[in-house]
Amino acid sequence: MEPVLDSGVSAWMLVSASLVLLMTPGLALFYGGMVRGKSVLNMMMMSFSAIAVVGVIYVLWGWSMSYGPSVGGIFGNPFDQFGLGGNFDPVSFVDEEAGTYFPTLVDVGFQATFAIITVALISGAIADRVKFSTWIVFSALWVTVAYFPMSHMVWGGGLLSDEGPFVFGDAAPIDFAGGTVVHINAGVAALVLALIVGKRKGFGKEPMRPHNLPFVMMGAALLWFGWFGFNAGSAYTSGDDAGLAWVNTTTATCAAILGWLLVERIRDGAPTSLGAASGIVAGLVAITPAAGDVTPLGSIAVGAVAGVLSAFAVSLKFKFGFDDSLDVVGIHLVAGLWGTVSLGFLADSTGLFYGGGVAQLGVQAVIALVAIAFSAVVTVIIGYLLKTTMGWRVTEQEEIDGIDLAVHGETAYEGVGSTISEVR
């Protein structure tokens, strides 16, 4: 039978890929507004450079390492479909019996956008103080030896997939759109780098408030909009599964905002715009692995708990003394862990609260722990390698003056950065 192009699926996936790509510029606004005015351009450039670096690498060996023939269940053979050649299959069947397909190149584009934003997320933990050149090299190394293998293990038929060893009866690993691959992976890497790079000058001693909260709010709005491509797009068709993922994504995010603002109101006396924006991201992160496998009622629980947990977690950096500048650990790692483990309770067919017993909970805990360990080990190696070769930190004076002027030769605002040294 001659394959028939399913133009509806192709269009759905192209739109979804475009939405996910929009998330990284949205993240640039979100992060850019959270830093001080003297470093906003550098912060945004870290996101845009992730697009540039990963966008090239994904075509060269990223797709093949993610979805090529498995090497020990850990990564795909990078040479099998290098440069989208070799054994690259241009046809991805939607329904093999009906012979309908969509172009594999569309899926390449969709998956590349996930890799891009995962790398960009990490940058928030090391804001204001790292060399741009070292960040570029880190992006290339980390996406290759951390993200692509994790993607293969979870989505490419590897160790953490439903074809791997962690399947017990009806309980198989669930990660609908990237709880382990994206958020736990990036959150652990962020924590490791924050510890390796060290604290910003003045951390804990002087105020480091967001310089532009409207930027933060707009960035959160773009992230939310793009996240529909992230979650609903992961259904791969515009049918029932996509509809469920869309509704769950919205509902969980709304619940997370309320949970975060409630914590702020009780603890701090006032609900803030930064809290609302952070609650948006926490809810989106938590529902990502669960978007297609919980009911809308379950999504309320996923989101509300994520908002509360992350609202408390972001203050842990002060208690334990690590400088996670923009709360990547408190939001992405914590909410990503909760979203992944929540499926053990709330998965609508195998979760504990739906009569499925504890097997799903055990499976979800195991894949989360494996993801944490893998990402931590890989990032420690890369982080210390770059620290001893290129170095991570800009000079103390460059950090004081602002990285925008020192590294990029420009400032976001007239008079910011260019005269700081003179004033001091």
C-alpha positions in Angstrom: 0.0 0.0 0.0 1.3 3.4 -0.9 1.7 5.6 2.2 -0.7 8.5 2.5 0.3 11.8 4.0 -1.8 12.7 7.0 -1.7 16.5 6.5 -3.7 17.1 9.7 -1.1 15.4 11.9 1.7 17.2 10.0 0.1 20.6 10.5 -0.6 19.9 14.2 3.0 18.9 14.8 4.4 21.8 12.9 2.3 24.2 14.9 3.3 22.4 18.1 6.9 22.6 17.2 6.6 26.3 16.6 4.9 26.9 19.9 7.7 25.0 21.8 10.3 27.0 19.9 8.6 30.2 21.1 9.1 29.0 24.7 12.8 29.7 24.7 12.5 33.4 23.7 9.7 33.5 26.3 12.2 32.0 28.8 14.7 34.7 27.8 12.1 37.4 28.8 11.2 35.5 32.0 14.8 35.2 33.1 15.8 38.6 31.7 13.3 40.3 33.8 14.4 38.5 37.0 18.1 39.6 36.8 19.5 43.0 37.5 19.5 45.6 34.7 23.2 45.4 34.2 23.0 41.7 33.1 19.7 41.4 31.3 21.2 41.1 27.8 23.6 38.4 28.8 20.8 36.5 30.5 18.7 36.6 27.3 21.7 35.8 25.1 22.2 32.6 27.1 18.8 31.4 26.0 19.2 32.5 22.4 22.7 30.9 22.2 21.1 27.6 23.3 18.8 27.9 20.3 21.8 28.4 18.0 24.0 25.7 19.4 21.5 22.9 20.0 19.6 23.7 16.7 22.7 22.8 14.7 23.8 19.8 16.9 20.4 18.2 16.9 20.4 17.8 13.1 24.0 16.5 13.1 23.8 13.8 15.8 21.1 14.7 18.3 18.2 12.9 16.5 20.4 9.9 15.9 21.5 9.7 19.6 17.9 10.1 20.7 16.1 7.7 18.3 18.8 5.7 16.6 19.6 2.1 17.3 20.2 1.7 21.0 23.6 1.3 22.6 23.1 -0.5 25.9 19.7 1.2 26.3 21.5 4.5 27.2 21.9 6.3 23.9 21.3 5.9 20.2 24.1 5.3 17.8 25.1 8.9 16.8 26.5 7.8 13.4 23.4 5.7 12.3 21.5 8.8 11.1 24.2 11.5 11.3 23.1 14.7 9.7 19.7 13.0 9.1 21.3 10.8 6.5 22.3 7.1 6.6 19.4 5.0 8.0 17.2 8.0 8.5 13.6 7.0 7.7 11.7 10.0 6.2 8.3 8.4 7.0 6.7 8.2 10.5 3.5 6.2 10.4 0.5 7.6 12.2 -1.5 4.4 11.5 0.4 1.6 9.8 -2.7 -0.4 8.9 -4.2 2.6 7.2 -0.8 3.6 5.7 -1.1 7.2 6.9 2.1 9.0 7.9 3.7 12.4 8.6 7.2 13.4 7.6 9.9 12.4 10.2 11.5 15.8 9.6 8.5 17.3 11.3 9.2 15.2 14.4 12.9 16.2 14.2 11.9 19.8 14.4 9.5 19.1 17.3 12.1 17.2 19.3 14.8 19.7 18.6 12.8 22.4 20.4 12.6 20.3 23.5 16.4 19.9 23.6 16.8 23.6 23.1 14.7 24.8 26.0 16.1 22.1 28.3 19.6 23.6 27.9 18.3 27.1 28.2 16.5 26.4 31.5 19.9 25.6 33.2 21.2 29.1 32.6 19.0 30.6 35.2 20.9 29.0 38.0 24.2 30.7 37.1 23.0 34.1 36.1 25.2 37.3 36.4 28.6 35.6 36.8 29.7 33.1 34.1 31.7 33.5 30.9 29.6 33.4 27.8 32.2 31.3 26.0 32.2 28.6 28.7 28.4 28.6 28.6 28.5 28.0 24.8 30.8 25.0 25.2 28.8 23.6 28.1 25.6 23.8 26.0 27.2 21.7 23.3 28.7 19.1 25.7 25.7 18.8 28.0 23.1 18.4 25.4 25.2 15.6 23.8 26.1 13.6 26.9 23.2 14.4 29.2 20.1 15.4 27.2 20.3 13.1 24.2 20.9 9.9 26.3 18.1 10.8 28.7 15.8 11.4 25.7 16.8 8.0 24.3 16.3 6.2 27.7 12.8 7.6 28.1 11.4 8.1 24.6 13.7 6.2 22.4 13.1 2.7 23.7 15.9 2.8 26.3 16.3 1.8 30.0 13.6 4.2 31.3 11.0 3.5 28.6 8.1 1.1 28.6 10.4 -1.3 26.8 13.0 -1.2 29.5 13.5 -3.2 32.7 11.4 -1.0 35.0 8.0 -2.5 34.0 6.0 -4.4 36.6 2.8 -5.9 35.4 0.6 -3.0 34.1 2.9 -0.4 35.7 5.4 1.0 33.1 7.3 4.3 33.3 5.2 7.3 32.4 6.7 10.6 31.2 4.2 12.1 28.8 6.2 15.2 27.8 9.4 15.5 29.8 9.3 15.4 33.5 12.5 13.4 33.6 14.0 14.3 30.3 13.5 18.0 30.6 12.8 19.2 34.1 14.5 16.8 36.5 17.5 16.7 34.0 17.8 20.5 33.9 17.0 21.0 37.6 19.8 18.6 38.7 22.2 20.2 36.2 21.3 23.6 37.6 22.0 22.6 41.1 25.3 21.0 40.2 26.5 24.1 38.3 25.4 26.5 41.0 27.6 24.6 43.4 30.6 24.4 41.0 30.4 28.0 39.8 29.8 29.4 43.3 27.7 32.4 44.5 27.3 35.8 43.0 29.3 38.6 44.7 27.0 39.9 47.4 24.6 36.9 47.5 22.7 36.9 50.7 24.1 40.3 51.7 22.7 42.8 49.2 19.3 42.9 47.4 19.3 41.2 44.0 15.7 42.0 43.0 14.2 41.4 39.5 14.7 44.6 37.5 11.6 44.3 35.3 8.6 42.4 36.6 6.5 43.1 33.5 9.2 41.2 31.5 8.8 38.3 33.9 5.0 38.3 33.6 5.2 38.5 29.8 7.8 35.7 29.7 5.6 33.5 31.9 2.6 34.2 29.5 4.7 33.2 26.5 5.9 30.1 28.3 2.3 29.1 29.1 1.2 29.7 25.5 4.1 27.7 24.1 3.5 24.9 26.7 0.4 23.8 24.8 2.7 22.7 22.0 4.9 21.0 24.6 2.1 19.0 26.2 -0.8 18.8 23.8 1.7 18.4 20.9 3.2 15.3 22.7 -0.1 13.5 21.9 1.1 13.6 18.2 -2.5 14.0 17.0 -5.1 16.6 17.6 -7.6 14.2 19.1 -8.8 13.1 22.5 -5.3 12.8 24.0 -4.3 16.3 22.9 -7.6 17.7 24.3 -6.9 16.0 27.7 -3.4 17.3 27.7 -4.5 20.9 26.9 -7.2 20.9 29.6 -4.8 19.4 32.2 -2.1 21.9 31.3 -4.4 24.8 31.9 -6.1 23.5 35.0 -2.9 22.4 36.8 -1.3 25.8 36.0 -4.2 27.7 37.4 -4.2 25.6 40.5 -0.4 26.1 40.9 -0.8 29.9 40.8 -3.4 29.8 43.5 -1.2 27.5 45.6 1.8 29.7 45.3 -0.1 32.9 46.0 -1.8 31.3 49.1 1.7 30.5 50.5 2.8 34.1 49.9 -0.3 35.6 51.5 0.1 33.5 54.6 3.9 33.6 54.9 4.7 37.0 53.5 1.5 39.0 53.8 1.1 39.8 50.1 0.6 37.8 46.9 3.1 39.1 44.3 3.4 39.2 40.5 6.7 37.3 40.7 4.9 34.6 42.7 2.1 34.4 40.2 4.6 34.1 37.3 6.6 31.5 39.2 3.4 29.6 40.1 2.6 29.4 36.4 6.0 27.8 35.6 5.7 25.4 38.6 2.3 24.2 37.5 3.4 23.8 33.9 6.5 21.8 35.0 4.6 19.5 37.2 1.8 18.6 34.7 4.3 18.0 31.9 5.0 14.3 32.7 1.3 13.7 33.7 -0.6 15.7 31.1 -2.0 12.7 29.2 -2.4 10.3 32.1 -4.4 12.1 34.8 -7.9 13.3 34.9 -8.7 17.0 35.0 -9.6 16.6 38.7 -6.2 14.9 39.2 -4.5 17.8 37.4 -5.8 20.2 40.0 -4.0 18.2 42.7 -0.8 18.0 40.6 -0.8 21.8 40.1 -1.9 22.9 43.6 0.7 20.8 45.3 3.4 21.9 42.9 2.6 25.6 43.6 2.9 25.1 47.3 6.0 22.9 47.2 7.9 25.2 44.9 6.9 28.3 46.8 8.6 26.9 49.9 11.5 25.3 47.9 12.8 28.5 46.4 13.9 29.7 49.8 16.0 26.6 50.4 19.0 28.2 48.6 19.3 30.7 51.5 19.1 28.0 54.1 21.7 25.7 52.4 23.9 28.5 51.0 23.8 27.7 47.2 23.1 30.5 44.7 20.4 29.2 42.4 20.0 32.6 41.0 16.6 32.3 39.3 15.1 29.3 41.2 15.7 26.6 38.6 16.1 24.1 41.3 13.2 25.2 43.4 10.8 25.2 40.5 12.0 22.8 37.8 13.6 20.1 40.0 11.1 20.2 42.8 8.0 20.5 40.6 9.4 18.1 38.0 10.0 15.5 40.8 6.5 15.9 42.2 4.9 15.7 38.7 6.8 12.5 37.9 6.0 10.8 41.3 2.4 12.1 41.4 1.6 9.7 38.6 2.1 6.9 41.2 -0.9 8.3 43.0 -3.0 9.9 40.2 -2.4 8.0 37.0 -6.0 7.3 35.9 -5.4 3.6 35.2 -2.5 2.4 37.4 -2.2 5.0 40.1 -2.6 4.2 43.8 -5.7 6.4 44.2 -7.3 4.6 41.3 -6.9 1.1 42.6 -3.6 0.3 40.9 -1.6 -0.4 44.0 1.9 0.8 44.7 3.7 -0.6 41.6 3.3 2.6 39.5 4.5 4.7 42.4 7.6 2.5 42.7 8.3 2.7 39.0 8.0 6.5 39.0 10.3 6.9 42.0 12.9 4.6 40.3 12.9 6.5 37.0 13.1 9.8 38.9 16.1 8.6 40.9 17.9 7.2 37.9 17.4 10.5 36.1 18.8 12.5 39.1 21.8 10.2 39.4 22.6 10.2 35.6 22.2 14.0 35.2 24.3 14.7 38.4 27.2 12.5 37.4 27.4 13.8 33.8 27.1 17.5 34.8 29.7 17.2 37.6 32.2 15.8 35.0 31.4 18.5 32.4 31.3 21.3 35.0 34.7 20.5 36.6 36.2 19.9 33.2 35.3 23.3 32.0 36.2 24.9 35.4 39.8 23.6 35.1 40.2 24.4 31.4 38.2 27.5 30.4 37.1 28.7 33.8 33.5 29.6 34.6 33.7 33.0 36.3 34.0 36.4 34.7 36.4 38.7 36.7 35.1 40.3 39.9 35.1 43.8 38.2 33.2 42.5 35.2 30.6 41.0 37.6 30.3 44.3 39.5 30.0 46.4 36.3 27.7 44.0 34.6 28.3 41.3 32.1 26.3 43.1 29.4 29.0 45.7 28.9 32.0 43.6 29.7 31.1 40.6 27.5 28.7 41.9 24.9 29.9 45.6 24.6 26.4 46.9 25.0 23.8 47.7 27.7 20.0 47.3 27.8 19.3 50.7 29.3 21.0 54.1 28.8 23.4 54.7 31.7 23.2 51.2 33.2 26.5 49.4 33.3 28.6 52.0 31.4 29.1 54.3 34.4 29.0 51.9 37.3 32.7 51.7 37.7 33.0 55.5 37.7 30.2 55.8 40.3 31.9 53.3 42.6 
